Amino acid sequence: MNIAVLVSGVFKYQLMAIASNSMNPVFYRGDAVVMQRIDKDEISEIKIGDILVFESDKRIVVHRVIGKEESLGGKTLFQTKGD
């Protein structure tokens, strides 16, 4: 299972605590996970089923990728959902 981080950070690996139960039964509130930060050129390697950590509305979200497509502007768009 891959966990990718789409938030800024200095180190390639970072530790974070899960803040909600949206990823049950994989992660529970209070679980600690190690995230791996990826570079922009690695985004194409993210696949359906991977778990992403990203910022949305100033909140850190941990969700699974359930859809992926390329936009007209050449950006990769992900549809995510908690387990």
mmCIF file of the N, C-alpha and C atoms, coordinates in Angstrom:
data_MODEL
# 
_entry.id   MODEL 
# 
loop_
_atom_site.group_PDB 
_atom_site.id 
_atom_site.type_symbol 
_atom_site.label_atom_id 
_atom_site.label_alt_id 
_atom_site.label_comp_id 
_atom_site.label_asym_id 
_atom_site.label_entity_id 
_atom_site.label_seq_id 
_atom_site.pdbx_PDB_ins_code 
_atom_site.Cartn_x 
_atom_site.Cartn_y 
_atom_site.Cartn_z 
_atom_site.occupancy 
_atom_site.B_iso_or_equiv 
_atom_site.pdbx_formal_charge 
_atom_site.auth_seq_id 
_atom_site.auth_comp_id 
_atom_site.auth_asym_id 
_atom_site.auth_atom_id 
_atom_site.pdbx_PDB_model_num 
ATOM 1   N N  . MET A 1 1  ? 0.848   -1.164 0.000   1.00 0.00 ? 1  MET A N  1 
ATOM 2   C CA . MET A 1 1  ? 0.000   0.000  0.000   1.00 0.00 ? 1  MET A CA 1 
ATOM 3   C C  . MET A 1 1  ? 0.900   1.235  0.000   1.00 0.00 ? 1  MET A C  1 
ATOM 4   N N  . ASN A 1 2  ? 0.602   2.191  -0.840  1.00 0.00 ? 2  ASN A N  1 
ATOM 5   C CA . ASN A 1 2  ? 1.366   3.432  -0.895  1.00 0.00 ? 2  ASN A CA 1 
ATOM 6   C C  . ASN A 1 2  ? 0.590   4.549  -0.230  1.00 0.00 ? 2  ASN A C  1 
ATOM 7   N N  . ILE A 1 3  ? 1.293   5.391  0.516   1.00 0.00 ? 3  ILE A N  1 
ATOM 8   C CA . ILE A 1 3  ? 0.717   6.612  1.061   1.00 0.00 ? 3  ILE A CA 1 
ATOM 9   C C  . ILE A 1 3  ? 1.541   7.756  0.504   1.00 0.00 ? 3  ILE A C  1 
ATOM 10  N N  . ALA A 1 4  ? 0.926   8.633  -0.248  1.00 0.00 ? 4  ALA A N  1 
ATOM 11  C CA . ALA A 1 4  ? 1.640   9.749  -0.854  1.00 0.00 ? 4  ALA A CA 1 
ATOM 12  C C  . ALA A 1 4  ? 1.206   11.045 -0.200  1.00 0.00 ? 4  ALA A C  1 
ATOM 13  N N  . VAL A 1 5  ? 2.117   11.962 -0.105  1.00 0.00 ? 5  VAL A N  1 
ATOM 14  C CA . VAL A 1 5  ? 1.841   13.238 0.539   1.00 0.00 ? 5  VAL A CA 1 
ATOM 15  C C  . VAL A 1 5  ? 1.866   14.338 -0.504  1.00 0.00 ? 5  VAL A C  1 
ATOM 16  N N  . LEU A 1 6  ? 0.802   15.101 -0.585  1.00 0.00 ? 6  LEU A N  1 
ATOM 17  C CA . LEU A 1 6  ? 0.726   16.212 -1.522  1.00 0.00 ? 6  LEU A CA 1 
ATOM 18  C C  . LEU A 1 6  ? 0.698   17.541 -0.773  1.00 0.00 ? 6  LEU A C  1 
ATOM 19  N N  . VAL A 1 7  ? 1.397   17.598 0.339   1.00 0.00 ? 7  VAL A N  1 
ATOM 20  C CA . VAL A 1 7  ? 1.531   18.839 1.094   1.00 0.00 ? 7  VAL A CA 1 
ATOM 21  C C  . VAL A 1 7  ? 3.007   19.157 1.198   1.00 0.00 ? 7  VAL A C  1 
ATOM 22  N N  . SER A 1 8  ? 3.315   20.418 1.433   1.00 0.00 ? 8  SER A N  1 
ATOM 23  C CA . SER A 1 8  ? 4.713   20.809 1.486   1.00 0.00 ? 8  SER A CA 1 
ATOM 24  C C  . SER A 1 8  ? 5.368   20.293 2.759   1.00 0.00 ? 8  SER A C  1 
ATOM 25  N N  . GLY A 1 9  ? 6.659   20.107 2.700   1.00 0.00 ? 9  GLY A N  1 
ATOM 26  C CA . GLY A 1 9  ? 7.418   19.640 3.845   1.00 0.00 ? 9  GLY A CA 1 
ATOM 27  C C  . GLY A 1 9  ? 8.883   19.583 3.487   1.00 0.00 ? 9  GLY A C  1 
ATOM 28  N N  . VAL A 1 10 ? 9.719   19.614 4.487   1.00 0.00 ? 10 VAL A N  1 
ATOM 29  C CA . VAL A 1 10 ? 11.157  19.627 4.268   1.00 0.00 ? 10 VAL A CA 1 
ATOM 30  C C  . VAL A 1 10 ? 11.698  18.224 4.079   1.00 0.00 ? 10 VAL A C  1 
ATOM 31  N N  . PHE A 1 11 ? 11.207  17.277 4.857   1.00 0.00 ? 11 PHE A N  1 
ATOM 32  C CA . PHE A 1 11 ? 11.731  15.924 4.844   1.00 0.00 ? 11 PHE A CA 1 
ATOM 33  C C  . PHE A 1 11 ? 10.910  15.026 3.927   1.00 0.00 ? 11 PHE A C  1 
ATOM 34  N N  . LYS A 1 12 ? 11.567  14.017 3.348   1.00 0.00 ? 12 LYS A N  1 
ATOM 35  C CA . LYS A 1 12 ? 10.872  13.088 2.454   1.00 0.00 ? 12 LYS A CA 1 
ATOM 36  C C  . LYS A 1 12 ? 9.837   12.263 3.223   1.00 0.00 ? 12 LYS A C  1 
ATOM 37  N N  . TYR A 1 13 ? 10.120  11.934 4.484   1.00 0.00 ? 13 TYR A N  1 
ATOM 38  C CA . TYR A 1 13 ? 9.187   11.171 5.317   1.00 0.00 ? 13 TYR A CA 1 
ATOM 39  C C  . TYR A 1 13 ? 8.763   12.017 6.500   1.00 0.00 ? 13 TYR A C  1 
ATOM 40  N N  . GLN A 1 14 ? 7.487   11.949 6.835   1.00 0.00 ? 14 GLN A N  1 
ATOM 41  C CA . GLN A 1 14 ? 6.950   12.710 7.958   1.00 0.00 ? 14 GLN A CA 1 
ATOM 42  C C  . GLN A 1 14 ? 5.983   11.825 8.739   1.00 0.00 ? 14 GLN A C  1 
ATOM 43  N N  . LEU A 1 15 ? 5.907   12.053 10.032  1.00 0.00 ? 15 LEU A N  1 
ATOM 44  C CA . LEU A 1 15 ? 4.990   11.328 10.892  1.00 0.00 ? 15 LEU A CA 1 
ATOM 45  C C  . LEU A 1 15 ? 3.765   12.197 11.148  1.00 0.00 ? 15 LEU A C  1 
ATOM 46  N N  . MET A 1 16 ? 2.593   11.599 11.090  1.00 0.00 ? 16 MET A N  1 
ATOM 47  C CA . MET A 1 16 ? 1.371   12.341 11.396  1.00 0.00 ? 16 MET A CA 1 
ATOM 48  C C  . MET A 1 16 ? 0.403   11.436 12.138  1.00 0.00 ? 16 MET A C  1 
ATOM 49  N N  . ALA A 1 17 ? -0.496  12.052 12.880  1.00 0.00 ? 17 ALA A N  1 
ATOM 50  C CA . ALA A 1 17 ? -1.549  11.320 13.581  1.00 0.00 ? 17 ALA A CA 1 
ATOM 51  C C  . ALA A 1 17 ? -2.846  11.454 12.798  1.00 0.00 ? 17 ALA A C  1 
ATOM 52  N N  . ILE A 1 18 ? -3.590  10.386 12.709  1.00 0.00 ? 18 ILE A N  1 
ATOM 53  C CA . ILE A 1 18 ? -4.882  10.397 12.043  1.00 0.00 ? 18 ILE A CA 1 
ATOM 54  C C  . ILE A 1 18 ? -5.890  11.083 12.975  1.00 0.00 ? 18 ILE A C  1 
ATOM 55  N N  . ALA A 1 19 ? -6.623  12.074 12.448  1.00 0.00 ? 19 ALA A N  1 
ATOM 56  C CA . ALA A 1 19 ? -7.488  12.907 13.277  1.00 0.00 ? 19 ALA A CA 1 
ATOM 57  C C  . ALA A 1 19 ? -8.966  12.508 13.242  1.00 0.00 ? 19 ALA A C  1 
ATOM 58  N N  . SER A 1 20 ? -9.341  11.584 12.350  1.00 0.00 ? 20 SER A N  1 
ATOM 59  C CA . SER A 1 20 ? -10.749 11.188 12.285  1.00 0.00 ? 20 SER A CA 1 
ATOM 60  C C  . SER A 1 20 ? -10.836 9.690  12.001  1.00 0.00 ? 20 SER A C  1 
ATOM 61  N N  . ASN A 1 21 ? -12.035 9.188  11.959  1.00 0.00 ? 21 ASN A N  1 
ATOM 62  C CA . ASN A 1 21 ? -12.250 7.771  11.662  1.00 0.00 ? 21 ASN A CA 1 
ATOM 63  C C  . ASN A 1 21 ? -12.685 7.535  10.219  1.00 0.00 ? 21 ASN A C  1 
ATOM 64  N N  . SER A 1 22 ? -12.439 8.489  9.316   1.00 0.00 ? 22 SER A N  1 
ATOM 65  C CA . SER A 1 22 ? -12.911 8.357  7.935   1.00 0.00 ? 22 SER A CA 1 
ATOM 66  C C  . SER A 1 22 ? -12.211 7.241  7.164   1.00 0.00 ? 22 SER A C  1 
ATOM 67  N N  . MET A 1 23 ? -11.080 6.758  7.655   1.00 0.00 ? 23 MET A N  1 
ATOM 68  C CA . MET A 1 23 ? -10.345 5.702  6.957   1.00 0.00 ? 23 MET A CA 1 
ATOM 69  C C  . MET A 1 23 ? -10.455 4.346  7.654   1.00 0.00 ? 23 MET A C  1 
ATOM 70  N N  . ASN A 1 24 ? -11.430 4.189  8.570   1.00 0.00 ? 24 ASN A N  1 
ATOM 71  C CA . ASN A 1 24 ? -11.654 2.872  9.191   1.00 0.00 ? 24 ASN A CA 1 
ATOM 72  C C  . ASN A 1 24 ? -11.997 1.863  8.108   1.00 0.00 ? 24 ASN A C  1 
ATOM 73  N N  . PRO A 1 25 ? -11.540 0.647  8.160   1.00 0.00 ? 25 PRO A N  1 
ATOM 74  C CA . PRO A 1 25 ? -10.768 0.002  9.208   1.00 0.00 ? 25 PRO A CA 1 
ATOM 75  C C  . PRO A 1 25 ? -9.255  0.034  8.975   1.00 0.00 ? 25 PRO A C  1 
ATOM 76  N N  . VAL A 1 26 ? -8.780  0.763  7.973   1.00 0.00 ? 26 VAL A N  1 
ATOM 77  C CA . VAL A 1 26 ? -7.331  0.809  7.713   1.00 0.00 ? 26 VAL A CA 1 
ATOM 78  C C  . VAL A 1 26 ? -6.622  1.627  8.780   1.00 0.00 ? 26 VAL A C  1 
ATOM 79  N N  . PHE A 1 27 ? -7.116  2.829  9.039   1.00 0.00 ? 27 PHE A N  1 
ATOM 80  C CA . PHE A 1 27 ? -6.557  3.700  10.067  1.00 0.00 ? 27 PHE A CA 1 
ATOM 81  C C  . PHE A 1 27 ? -7.680  4.132  10.997  1.00 0.00 ? 27 PHE A C  1 
ATOM 82  N N  . TYR A 1 28 ? -7.358  4.241  12.275  1.00 0.00 ? 28 TYR A N  1 
ATOM 83  C CA . TYR A 1 28 ? -8.310  4.721  13.260  1.00 0.00 ? 28 TYR A CA 1 
ATOM 84  C C  . TYR A 1 28 ? -7.821  6.039  13.827  1.00 0.00 ? 28 TYR A C  1 
ATOM 85  N N  . ARG A 1 29 ? -8.753  6.830  14.345  1.00 0.00 ? 29 ARG A N  1 
ATOM 86  C CA . ARG A 1 29 ? -8.402  8.103  14.972  1.00 0.00 ? 29 ARG A CA 1 
ATOM 87  C C  . ARG A 1 29 ? -7.310  7.872  16.017  1.00 0.00 ? 29 ARG A C  1 
ATOM 88  N N  . GLY A 1 30 ? -6.245  8.671  15.933  1.00 0.00 ? 30 GLY A N  1 
ATOM 89  C CA . GLY A 1 30 ? -5.130  8.558  16.865  1.00 0.00 ? 30 GLY A CA 1 
ATOM 90  C C  . GLY A 1 30 ? -3.991  7.690  16.366  1.00 0.00 ? 30 GLY A C  1 
ATOM 91  N N  . ASP A 1 31 ? -4.213  6.907  15.303  1.00 0.00 ? 31 ASP A N  1 
ATOM 92  C CA . ASP A 1 31 ? -3.116  6.115  14.731  1.00 0.00 ? 31 ASP A CA 1 
ATOM 93  C C  . ASP A 1 31 ? -2.027  7.036  14.207  1.00 0.00 ? 31 ASP A C  1 
ATOM 94  N N  . ALA A 1 32 ? -0.797  6.603  14.312  1.00 0.00 ? 32 ALA A N  1 
ATOM 95  C CA . ALA A 1 32 ? 0.335   7.342  13.738  1.00 0.00 ? 32 ALA A CA 1 
ATOM 96  C C  . ALA A 1 32 ? 0.721   6.664  12.431  1.00 0.00 ? 32 ALA A C  1 
ATOM 97  N N  . VAL A 1 33 ? 0.926   7.467  11.395  1.00 0.00 ? 33 VAL A N  1 
ATOM 98  C CA . VAL A 1 33 ? 1.347   6.937  10.098  1.00 0.00 ? 33 VAL A CA 1 
ATOM 99  C C  . VAL A 1 33 ? 2.567   7.710  9.614   1.00 0.00 ? 33 VAL A C  1 
ATOM 100 N N  . VAL A 1 34 ? 3.390   7.024  8.841   1.00 0.00 ? 34 VAL A N  1 
ATOM 101 C CA . VAL A 1 34 ? 4.550   7.665  8.220   1.00 0.00 ? 34 VAL A CA 1 
ATOM 102 C C  . VAL A 1 34 ? 4.174   7.951  6.774   1.00 0.00 ? 34 VAL A C  1 
ATOM 103 N N  . MET A 1 35 ? 4.315   9.214  6.384   1.00 0.00 ? 35 MET A N  1 
ATOM 104 C CA . MET A 1 35 ? 3.976   9.636  5.028   1.00 0.00 ? 35 MET A CA 1 
ATOM 105 C C  . MET A 1 35 ? 5.258   9.849  4.235   1.00 0.00 ? 35 MET A C  1 
ATOM 106 N N  . GLN A 1 36 ? 5.182   9.586  2.945   1.00 0.00 ? 36 GLN A N  1 
ATOM 107 C CA . GLN A 1 36 ? 6.294   9.859  2.049   1.00 0.00 ? 36 GLN A CA 1 
ATOM 108 C C  . GLN A 1 36 ? 5.912   11.000 1.127   1.00 0.00 ? 36 GLN A C  1 
ATOM 109 N N  . ARG A 1 37 ? 6.674   12.083 1.190   1.00 0.00 ? 37 ARG A N  1 
ATOM 110 C CA . ARG A 1 37 ? 6.419   13.235 0.316   1.00 0.00 ? 37 ARG A CA 1 
ATOM 111 C C  . ARG A 1 37 ? 6.872   12.875 -1.096  1.00 0.00 ? 37 ARG A C  1 
ATOM 112 N N  . ILE A 1 38 ? 6.102   13.292 -2.082  1.00 0.00 ? 38 ILE A N  1 
ATOM 113 C CA . ILE A 1 38 ? 6.478   13.029 -3.466  1.00 0.00 ? 38 ILE A CA 1 
ATOM 114 C C  . ILE A 1 38 ? 6.682   14.348 -4.202  1.00 0.00 ? 38 ILE A C  1 
ATOM 115 N N  . ASP A 1 39 ? 7.466   14.302 -5.251  1.00 0.00 ? 39 ASP A N  1 
ATOM 116 C CA . ASP A 1 39 ? 7.698   15.465 -6.099  1.00 0.00 ? 39 ASP A CA 1 
ATOM 117 C C  . ASP A 1 39 ? 6.638   15.521 -7.192  1.00 0.00 ? 39 ASP A C  1 
ATOM 118 N N  . LYS A 1 40 ? 6.502   16.678 -7.825  1.00 0.00 ? 40 LYS A N  1 
ATOM 119 C CA . LYS A 1 40 ? 5.490   16.856 -8.869  1.00 0.00 ? 40 LYS A CA 1 
ATOM 120 C C  . LYS A 1 40 ? 5.643   15.846 -10.005 1.00 0.00 ? 40 LYS A C  1 
ATOM 121 N N  . ASP A 1 41 ? 6.878   15.491 -10.338 1.00 0.00 ? 41 ASP A N  1 
ATOM 122 C CA . ASP A 1 41 ? 7.086   14.550 -11.448 1.00 0.00 ? 41 ASP A CA 1 
ATOM 123 C C  . ASP A 1 41 ? 6.710   13.111 -11.083 1.00 0.00 ? 41 ASP A C  1 
ATOM 124 N N  . GLU A 1 42 ? 6.395   12.848 -9.814  1.00 0.00 ? 42 GLU A N  1 
ATOM 125 C CA . GLU A 1 42 ? 5.989   11.510 -9.379  1.00 0.00 ? 42 GLU A CA 1 
ATOM 126 C C  . GLU A 1 42 ? 4.467   11.351 -9.290  1.00 0.00 ? 42 GLU A C  1 
ATOM 127 N N  . ILE A 1 43 ? 3.734   12.431 -9.513  1.00 0.00 ? 43 ILE A N  1 
ATOM 128 C CA . ILE A 1 43 ? 2.278   12.391 -9.396  1.00 0.00 ? 43 ILE A CA 1 
ATOM 129 C C  . ILE A 1 43 ? 1.670   11.382 -10.371 1.00 0.00 ? 43 ILE A C  1 
ATOM 130 N N  . SER A 1 44 ? 2.258   11.230 -11.543 1.00 0.00 ? 44 SER A N  1 
ATOM 131 C CA . SER A 1 44 ? 1.718   10.291 -12.530 1.00 0.00 ? 44 SER A CA 1 
ATOM 132 C C  . SER A 1 44 ? 1.791   8.841  -12.047 1.00 0.00 ? 44 SER A C  1 
ATOM 133 N N  . GLU A 1 45 ? 2.621   8.555  -11.051 1.00 0.00 ? 45 GLU A N  1 
ATOM 134 C CA . GLU A 1 45 ? 2.766   7.194  -10.526 1.00 0.00 ? 45 GLU A CA 1 
ATOM 135 C C  . GLU A 1 45 ? 1.662   6.826  -9.530  1.00 0.00 ? 45 GLU A C  1 
ATOM 136 N N  . ILE A 1 46 ? 0.892   7.810  -9.069  1.00 0.00 ? 46 ILE A N  1 
ATOM 137 C CA . ILE A 1 46 ? -0.197  7.540  -8.138  1.00 0.00 ? 46 ILE A CA 1 
ATOM 138 C C  . ILE A 1 46 ? -1.303  6.805  -8.885  1.00 0.00 ? 46 ILE A C  1 
ATOM 139 N N  . LYS A 1 47 ? -1.799  5.722  -8.271  1.00 0.00 ? 47 LYS A N  1 
ATOM 140 C CA . LYS A 1 47 ? -2.810  4.919  -8.942  1.00 0.00 ? 47 LYS A CA 1 
ATOM 141 C C  . LYS A 1 47 ? -4.045  4.739  -8.055  1.00 0.00 ? 47 LYS A C  1 
ATOM 142 N N  . ILE A 1 48 ? -5.124  4.289  -8.670  1.00 0.00 ? 48 ILE A N  1 
ATOM 143 C CA . ILE A 1 48 ? -6.351  4.016  -7.924  1.00 0.00 ? 48 ILE A CA 1 
ATOM 144 C C  . ILE A 1 48 ? -6.040  2.977  -6.853  1.00 0.00 ? 48 ILE A C  1 
ATOM 145 N N  . GLY A 1 49 ? -6.497  3.254  -5.636  1.00 0.00 ? 49 GLY A N  1 
ATOM 146 C CA . GLY A 1 49 ? -6.237  2.378  -4.498  1.00 0.00 ? 49 GLY A CA 1 
ATOM 147 C C  . GLY A 1 49 ? -5.175  2.932  -3.566  1.00 0.00 ? 49 GLY A C  1 
ATOM 148 N N  . ASP A 1 50 ? -4.313  3.844  -4.072  1.00 0.00 ? 50 ASP A N  1 
ATOM 149 C CA . ASP A 1 50 ? -3.302  4.470  -3.216  1.00 0.00 ? 50 ASP A CA 1 
ATOM 150 C C  . ASP A 1 50 ? -3.982  5.409  -2.231  1.00 0.00 ? 50 ASP A C  1 
ATOM 151 N N  . ILE A 1 51 ? -3.315  5.679  -1.126  1.00 0.00 ? 51 ILE A N  1 
ATOM 152 C CA . ILE A 1 51 ? -3.821  6.606  -0.121  1.00 0.00 ? 51 ILE A CA 1 
ATOM 153 C C  . ILE A 1 51 ? -3.042  7.906  -0.235  1.00 0.00 ? 51 ILE A C  1 
ATOM 154 N N  . LEU A 1 52 ? -3.770  9.021  -0.325  1.00 0.00 ? 52 LEU A N  1 
ATOM 155 C CA . LEU A 1 52 ? -3.158  10.341 -0.434  1.00 0.00 ? 52 LEU A CA 1 
ATOM 156 C C  . LEU A 1 52 ? -3.369  11.130 0.840   1.00 0.00 ? 52 LEU A C  1 
ATOM 157 N N  . VAL A 1 53 ? -2.414  11.986 1.134   1.00 0.00 ? 53 VAL A N  1 
ATOM 158 C CA . VAL A 1 53 ? -2.538  12.979 2.194   1.00 0.00 ? 53 VAL A CA 1 
ATOM 159 C C  . VAL A 1 53 ? -2.436  14.326 1.491   1.00 0.00 ? 53 VAL A C  1 
ATOM 160 N N  . PHE A 1 54 ? -3.447  15.164 1.641   1.00 0.00 ? 54 PHE A N  1 
ATOM 161 C CA . PHE A 1 54 ? -3.459  16.443 0.943   1.00 0.00 ? 54 PHE A CA 1 
ATOM 162 C C  . PHE A 1 54 ? -4.158  17.489 1.790   1.00 0.00 ? 54 PHE A C  1 
ATOM 163 N N  . GLU A 1 55 ? -3.969  18.743 1.416   1.00 0.00 ? 55 GLU A N  1 
ATOM 164 C CA . GLU A 1 55 ? -4.599  19.842 2.127   1.00 0.00 ? 55 GLU A CA 1 
ATOM 165 C C  . GLU A 1 55 ? -5.832  20.296 1.368   1.00 0.00 ? 55 GLU A C  1 
ATOM 166 N N  . SER A 1 56 ? -6.945  20.450 2.098   1.00 0.00 ? 56 SER A N  1 
ATOM 167 C CA . SER A 1 56 ? -8.187  20.930 1.518   1.00 0.00 ? 56 SER A CA 1 
ATOM 168 C C  . SER A 1 56 ? -8.851  21.861 2.521   1.00 0.00 ? 56 SER A C  1 
ATOM 169 N N  . ASP A 1 57 ? -9.109  23.091 2.121   1.00 0.00 ? 57 ASP A N  1 
ATOM 170 C CA . ASP A 1 57 ? -9.727  24.080 3.013   1.00 0.00 ? 57 ASP A CA 1 
ATOM 171 C C  . ASP A 1 57 ? -8.965  24.196 4.335   1.00 0.00 ? 57 ASP A C  1 
ATOM 172 N N  . LYS A 1 58 ? -7.638  24.236 4.240   1.00 0.00 ? 58 LYS A N  1 
ATOM 173 C CA . LYS A 1 58 ? -6.731  24.397 5.392   1.00 0.00 ? 58 LYS A CA 1 
ATOM 174 C C  . LYS A 1 58 ? -6.795  23.227 6.374   1.00 0.00 ? 58 LYS A C  1 
ATOM 175 N N  . ARG A 1 59 ? -7.265  22.073 5.894   1.00 0.00 ? 59 ARG A N  1 
ATOM 176 C CA . ARG A 1 59 ? -7.290  20.848 6.703   1.00 0.00 ? 59 ARG A CA 1 
ATOM 177 C C  . ARG A 1 59 ? -6.488  19.772 5.985   1.00 0.00 ? 59 ARG A C  1 
ATOM 178 N N  . ILE A 1 60 ? -5.814  18.926 6.747   1.00 0.00 ? 60 ILE A N  1 
ATOM 179 C CA . ILE A 1 60 ? -5.094  17.796 6.166   1.00 0.00 ? 60 ILE A CA 1 
ATOM 180 C C  . ILE A 1 60 ? -6.077  16.633 6.054   1.00 0.00 ? 60 ILE A C  1 
ATOM 181 N N  . VAL A 1 61 ? -6.165  16.050 4.860   1.00 0.00 ? 61 VAL A N  1 
ATOM 182 C CA . VAL A 1 61 ? -7.108  14.973 4.576   1.00 0.00 ? 61 VAL A CA 1 
ATOM 183 C C  . VAL A 1 61 ? -6.325  13.722 4.177   1.00 0.00 ? 61 VAL A C  1 
ATOM 184 N N  . VAL A 1 62 ? -6.746  12.572 4.692   1.00 0.00 ? 62 VAL A N  1 
ATOM 185 C CA . VAL A 1 62 ? -6.173  11.280 4.308   1.00 0.00 ? 62 VAL A CA 1 
ATOM 186 C C  . VAL A 1 62 ? -7.304  10.465 3.692   1.00 0.00 ? 62 VAL A C  1 
ATOM 187 N N  . HIS A 1 63 ? -7.217  10.206 2.375   1.00 0.00 ? 63 HIS A N  1 
ATOM 188 C CA . HIS A 1 63 ? -8.261  9.468  1.664   1.00 0.00 ? 63 HIS A CA 1 
ATOM 189 C C  . HIS A 1 63 ? -7.638  8.563  0.609   1.00 0.00 ? 63 HIS A C  1 
ATOM 190 N N  . ARG A 1 64 ? -8.418  7.603  0.164   1.00 0.00 ? 64 ARG A N  1 
ATOM 191 C CA . ARG A 1 64 ? -7.983  6.670  -0.871  1.00 0.00 ? 64 ARG A CA 1 
ATOM 192 C C  . ARG A 1 64 ? -8.391  7.205  -2.252  1.00 0.00 ? 64 ARG A C  1 
ATOM 193 N N  . VAL A 1 65 ? -7.526  6.998  -3.248  1.00 0.00 ? 65 VAL A N  1 
ATOM 194 C CA . VAL A 1 65 ? -7.829  7.395  -4.626  1.00 0.00 ? 65 VAL A CA 1 
ATOM 195 C C  . VAL A 1 65 ? -8.833  6.401  -5.203  1.00 0.00 ? 65 VAL A C  1 
ATOM 196 N N  . ILE A 1 66 ? -9.980  6.926  -5.675  1.00 0.00 ? 66 ILE A N  1 
ATOM 197 C CA . ILE A 1 66 ? -10.988 6.071  -6.304  1.00 0.00 ? 66 ILE A CA 1 
ATOM 198 C C  . ILE A 1 66 ? -11.189 6.423  -7.778  1.00 0.00 ? 66 ILE A C  1 
ATOM 199 N N  . GLY A 1 67 ? -10.566 7.514  -8.230  1.00 0.00 ? 67 GLY A N  1 
ATOM 200 C CA . GLY A 1 67 ? -10.643 7.915  -9.628  1.00 0.00 ? 67 GLY A CA 1 
ATOM 201 C C  . GLY A 1 67 ? -9.470  8.806  -9.983  1.00 0.00 ? 67 GLY A C  1 
ATOM 202 N N  . LYS A 1 68 ? -9.063  8.753  -11.244 1.00 0.00 ? 68 LYS A N  1 
ATOM 203 C CA . LYS A 1 68 ? -7.915  9.550  -11.706 1.00 0.00 ? 68 LYS A CA 1 
ATOM 204 C C  . LYS A 1 68 ? -8.131  9.891  -13.173 1.00 0.00 ? 68 LYS A C  1 
ATOM 205 N N  . GLU A 1 69 ? -7.882  11.169 -13.533 1.00 0.00 ? 69 GLU A N  1 
ATOM 206 C CA . GLU A 1 69 ? -7.982  11.569 -14.939 1.00 0.00 ? 69 GLU A CA 1 
ATOM 207 C C  . GLU A 1 69 ? -7.089  12.770 -15.199 1.00 0.00 ? 69 GLU A C  1 
ATOM 208 N N  . GLU A 1 70 ? -6.744  12.945 -16.445 1.00 0.00 ? 70 GLU A N  1 
ATOM 209 C CA . GLU A 1 70 ? -5.950  14.087 -16.873 1.00 0.00 ? 70 GLU A CA 1 
ATOM 210 C C  . GLU A 1 70 ? -6.898  15.199 -17.307 1.00 0.00 ? 70 GLU A C  1 
ATOM 211 N N  . SER A 1 71 ? -6.616  16.436 -16.880 1.00 0.00 ? 71 SER A N  1 
ATOM 212 C CA . SER A 1 71 ? -7.462  17.566 -17.267 1.00 0.00 ? 71 SER A CA 1 
ATOM 213 C C  . SER A 1 71 ? -6.947  18.159 -18.572 1.00 0.00 ? 71 SER A C  1 
ATOM 214 N N  . LEU A 1 72 ? -7.724  19.067 -19.143 1.00 0.00 ? 72 LEU A N  1 
ATOM 215 C CA . LEU A 1 72 ? -7.321  19.725 -20.385 1.00 0.00 ? 72 LEU A CA 1 
ATOM 216 C C  . LEU A 1 72 ? -6.024  20.513 -20.204 1.00 0.00 ? 72 LEU A C  1 
ATOM 217 N N  . GLY A 1 73 ? -5.771  21.014 -19.023 1.00 0.00 ? 73 GLY A N  1 
ATOM 218 C CA . GLY A 1 73 ? -4.559  21.773 -18.750 1.00 0.00 ? 73 GLY A CA 1 
ATOM 219 C C  . GLY A 1 73 ? -3.347  20.906 -18.476 1.00 0.00 ? 73 GLY A C  1 
ATOM 220 N N  . GLY A 1 74 ? -3.490  19.585 -18.597 1.00 0.00 ? 74 GLY A N  1 
ATOM 221 C CA . GLY A 1 74 ? -2.371  18.685 -18.376 1.00 0.00 ? 74 GLY A CA 1 
ATOM 222 C C  . GLY A 1 74 ? -2.154  18.299 -16.926 1.00 0.00 ? 74 GLY A C  1 
ATOM 223 N N  . LYS A 1 75 ? -3.039  18.744 -16.039 1.00 0.00 ? 75 LYS A N  1 
ATOM 224 C CA . LYS A 1 75 ? -2.914  18.378 -14.627 1.00 0.00 ? 75 LYS A CA 1 
ATOM 225 C C  . LYS A 1 75 ? -3.629  17.070 -14.370 1.00 0.00 ? 75 LYS A C  1 
ATOM 226 N N  . THR A 1 76 ? -3.169  16.354 -13.358 1.00 0.00 ? 76 THR A N  1 
ATOM 227 C CA . THR A 1 76 ? -3.819  15.108 -12.968 1.00 0.00 ? 76 THR A CA 1 
ATOM 228 C C  . THR A 1 76 ? -4.833  15.422 -11.869 1.00 0.00 ? 76 THR A C  1 
ATOM 229 N N  . LEU A 1 77 ? -6.073  14.961 -12.072 1.00 0.00 ? 77 LEU A N  1 
ATOM 230 C CA . LEU A 1 77 ? -7.137  15.172 -11.097 1.00 0.00 ? 77 LEU A CA 1 
ATOM 231 C C  . LEU A 1 77 ? -7.445  13.827 -10.421 1.00 0.00 ? 77 LEU A C  1 
ATOM 232 N N  . PHE A 1 78 ? -7.608  13.876 -9.095  1.00 0.00 ? 78 PHE A N  1 
ATOM 233 C CA . PHE A 1 78 ? -7.887  12.677 -8.334  1.00 0.00 ? 78 PHE A CA 1 
ATOM 234 C C  . PHE A 1 78 ? -9.252  12.800 -7.660  1.00 0.00 ? 78 PHE A C  1 
ATOM 235 N N  . GLN A 1 79 ? -10.005 11.716 -7.677  1.00 0.00 ? 79 GLN A N  1 
ATOM 236 C CA . GLN A 1 79 ? -11.211 11.618 -6.877  1.00 0.00 ? 79 GLN A CA 1 
ATOM 237 C C  . GLN A 1 79 ? -10.851 10.732 -5.696  1.00 0.00 ? 79 GLN A C  1 
ATOM 238 N N  . THR A 1 80 ? -11.131 11.213 -4.486  1.00 0.00 ? 80 THR A N  1 
ATOM 239 C CA . THR A 1 80 ? -10.748 10.464 -3.293  1.00 0.00 ? 80 THR A CA 1 
ATOM 240 C C  . THR A 1 80 ? -11.953 10.261 -2.397  1.00 0.00 ? 80 THR A C  1 
ATOM 241 N N  . LYS A 1 81 ? -11.824 9.286  -1.481  1.00 0.00 ? 81 LYS A N  1 
ATOM 242 C CA . LYS A 1 81 ? -12.912 8.981  -0.557  1.00 0.00 ? 81 LYS A CA 1 
ATOM 243 C C  . LYS A 1 81 ? -12.321 8.281  0.657   1.00 0.00 ? 81 LYS A C  1 
ATOM 244 N N  . GLY A 1 82 ? -12.877 8.562  1.813   1.00 0.00 ? 82 GLY A N  1 
ATOM 245 C CA . GLY A 1 82 ? -12.487 7.811  3.002   1.00 0.00 ? 82 GLY A CA 1 
ATOM 246 C C  . GLY A 1 82 ? -13.005 6.393  2.897   1.00 0.00 ? 82 GLY A C  1 
ATOM 247 N N  . ASP A 1 83 ? -12.320 5.463  3.550   1.00 0.00 ? 83 ASP A N  1 
ATOM 248 C CA . ASP A 1 83 ? -12.748 4.058  3.487   1.00 0.00 ? 83 ASP A CA 1 
ATOM 249 C C  . ASP A 1 83 ? -14.037 3.854  4.249   1.00 0.00 ? 83 ASP A C  1 
# 
